[in-house]
Amino acid sequence: MRPADDDTGDTSFVPQSGIAAVDRAVAVLDAFTHGELRLGVSDIARATGLSTSTVHRVLASLCTHALVTKVGPNYALGPRVLQLAAAARDTGNLTAVARPVMTRLRDSTGETVGLHVAKNGGRFVVDQVESTQPLRRTYTEWGQSIPLYQGAPSRVLLAYSDERTIAEVLAGPFESITASTVIDRAELTRQIALVREHGYTFSFEERVAGIRSIAVPLWDYTGTVVAAMSVTGPAMRVTEEWMYRMLPVILAAAADISGELGYLPPGATGRPSAGSR
């Protein structure tokens, strides 16, 4: 059923919120997110399903608020969009957004939750919410660069790095720090592919003997992986069965953080497929 205030006659346009005027404005703005910086009225009408007369009216209103600007016969996003984007980035600070979700995830799993980023060819721990159990994993490598082939968070970050970084890491050398450290190039390549395919990875005592981890990627509004989140604990509690049982909870927490960072789920504007063990 069409909203009561929708008297435009745009039969191919389907409002989403019940406030048709807002939905039409959002649809027009969204038309500029598909790769074309400048669009004509007819282009926008085809992209949105709105009539050209409706598009004209919406554009006039958006121009008044500097959300759209006229460039010759066409239109482009206006300066106020940049101001809003800057404000969104300021409120999207990674650790500030992630910590409340990480705390809830710690409470749900009972294990330490870590936040990791890639920088200068290595992995850095930037935050953690420790388990409250007496026997627990505590990250102590603050400020230290951890190789991108060691451990589950590193593998997630490596899988979504640029091809040059991946090639440099795969070129070695590799150092085995436990009996389970992955130092075989072919195996690491296979695991990178699995991360990209499934969106998570497991570590069975690869960096610290007796410690197991699950890591998942965190995405931002650009569709880029900006961090890895890990849940880690003693092998006596973090069994393989436990890891698979907790995996949906961990993936849901990652989706919450990614959503707060502006990452849109499938069916909105789409997103890259994520990646496994």
N, C-alpha and C positions, 0 to 999 in steps of 0.2 A: 504493500500500500504506500502511495506517495504522500509525503508530508503535506499538511494543509497549506503551507506557505509556498509550495512549489507550483507556481502558475505559469511557468515558462513554456510549457509544451515540449520540453526536451525529452522525447519519449525514450531515447536510447541511453539517457543519463540516469544512473541509479544512485540516489543519495545514500549516505552511510550513517549519519548521526541523527537524523530527524530535524535538523536545522538546515534546510536546503541551501540557503544563501551562503552559509559557511562551507558546506560541502562543495558548492560550485567554485568558491574562491580557492579552496585547497586543491581541487582538481586542476584548476588553471595553473597554480603554482607548481604542482607535481609534474605538469607537462614539460617543465624545464629541467627535469632531473634525468632525462633519458638520452643525454649526449648532445643535444642541440642547445647552444647558448642563446640563439636568437630565433624567435618563432613569429610567424604571421598569424593573423586571426583565423584563417582557414586551417592552418597547421594545428592550432590549439583546439579548434572545433572537432577536427578529426580525432585527435588524441583523447579528448574528454567525452565525446558524445553530446556535447552541448551545441546549441544552435549558434550561428555566427552572431546573431543579435545579442544573445545572452553573453557570449564571450566579450563582445564590445563593452557591455555594461560592467561586467566583472573587471575587465582590464582598466576601465576608467576609474573604478573605485580603488583598485590596487595601486594605480599610479598616484592617486591622491595621498596614499599612505606611504609612498616610496618603496613599496614592496615589489613593484614592477616599474620599469622605465621604458619610454618609447625611444627606439633607435631607428630613425628613418621610418620605413613602412612597417617595421617589425617591433617586437618587444623583447626585453631581457629582464632578468631578475634585478631588482633595485638595491640601493645601498642599505636599506633597512634590513634586508635579508642577511647581509654580512654582519650587521650589528647583532642580530638575533643569533646567528651562528656562533659569533664570538662569545656571547653570553652562555650559550649551550656548552661550549668547550670549557669555559671557566667552571661551570657547575658539574662537569663530567670528569673531574679529577679522579684518576684511576683508584688510588688507595682510599679516598674518601667514599667513593661509590662502592668499592668492593668490600670494605671492612664489615659493614653490618650484615651482609650476606655471608661473608666468611665466618662471622661469629655464629650465625644461625646454623651454618653447615657444621661447624665444630660441635655445636650442641647436638645436632642430629646424628653425627657419626661417632662422636666421642674421641676423635683423633685430631691431630694438629693440621691446620689448613695454612698453606703457604701461597704467597703471591710472587711471581717471578717475571722478569722482563729480559729481553735480549738487548745487549749493548756492546758495541766494539768487539763483536765476534764471540761474546761469552754470555753466560746467564748470570743474573744477579738476583738475589733475594731482596725484595723491597718491603715485604710485610709478612707477618704471620699471626695467627691466633692459636695459641698453644692449647693442646689437650689439658684437661684438668686432672688426668690420671697420673699417679705417681711415676709410672713407667711410661714415658712418652718420647716422641721425636721432637727435638728443639733445633731449629736452624741456627747455626752459629757462624755462618759464612758471610755475615754482613760486610758489604764492600769488597768481597772477593769475587773474582771472575771464575765461574765454573764452566768447564768445557761443554760445548753444545752437543756432545755425544754421550755425556754422562748423566744418567737418570731420566726419569719420566718427564719432569718439566722441561729439561733441556731438549728432549726429543720432540716435544710439542712445538717449542719455539723454533727448532731447526726445521721441522716439516713445513712451517709457513714462512721461512726466511726466503730471501731472494736467491736465485739460482747460483749467483756467484758465491754467496756465503755457504750454501750447501756444498758446492764443489770444493771450496777451501777446506771445510771440515772433513769431507770424505777423502780428501787427499792425505789426511793424517798429519803427523803421527798420532797414534792412539796409546793411551796409558791405561793399563788395567789396575784399578785400585781395590777391587774385590774380585773374587772368583767368578762373579756374575756380570762384571762390566762388559758391555758390548764393544768389542774391538775389531770385529770382522766387518769389513767394508760392505760386503754383499748383504749381510744380515742387517746392518744399519740402514742400508738403502731400502730393504724390504720393510723394515719397521716404519720408516718415514712414509712410505706409500700407504701403510695400514693406518697411520695416524690421519692422513688426509682422507682416507676412505671412511673411517668410522668415527673420528672426532674424540678419541681418547687414547691413552696408552698406560700400560702397567710397568712398574719397575719392581723386580724381585731381587732386592739387596744388591743393586748395581753400583751404588755409591757408598753406602754404609752397611756393613754386615749386620744382619738382623732387622733391617728396616725395609719396609715395602711401601710403595706409593702408587697413587693413581693421579694422572694429570690430564687436564682438559684445557682447550684454548678459550680465550676471552676475546671477543670481537668488538670493534667500535663502529661508529656511524659510517665510516668509509668502507666497511667490509674488510678491514685489516685486522689480523690477530695482533693485539697489543700486549698481551701477557698470557702466562699460563698459570692456572690455579691447581694446586696439588692438595691431596689428602694423604697423610703419611703417618705411619705408626709401626709399632713392633710387629714382627712377623707372626708372633704367637697369637695376636688378635687379628691382624690384617691378613687373613687367609684368602686364598683365591676365591673361595665361595663367598666370603664377606665382601670382597672387592666387586664381584658381579652384582651382589645384592644391593650395595650402596651406590653403584654406578648411576642408576636413574636419578637418585637424589643429588648426586654431584653434578650431573649434566643439567638438571633443572636449576641448580644454583648458578651455574655458569651462564645459562640462558637469561636468568634474572639480571646478572651483572652486565652482560652484553646488551640487554635491552635498556638498562639505565645509561649505557654509553652510546645509545642511539642506534644500535644494531637492529635491523628489522627482520622479523622471522619470514620463513617461506610464505609466499602468497601475498606479501605486501609489495615490496619492490624486488624481492629475491635476495639471496645471499650466497656466497660461495659455500660449497659443501665442506663440512668439517672432516676431521681425521682420526687410529687405534693401536692396539698393542701388537 
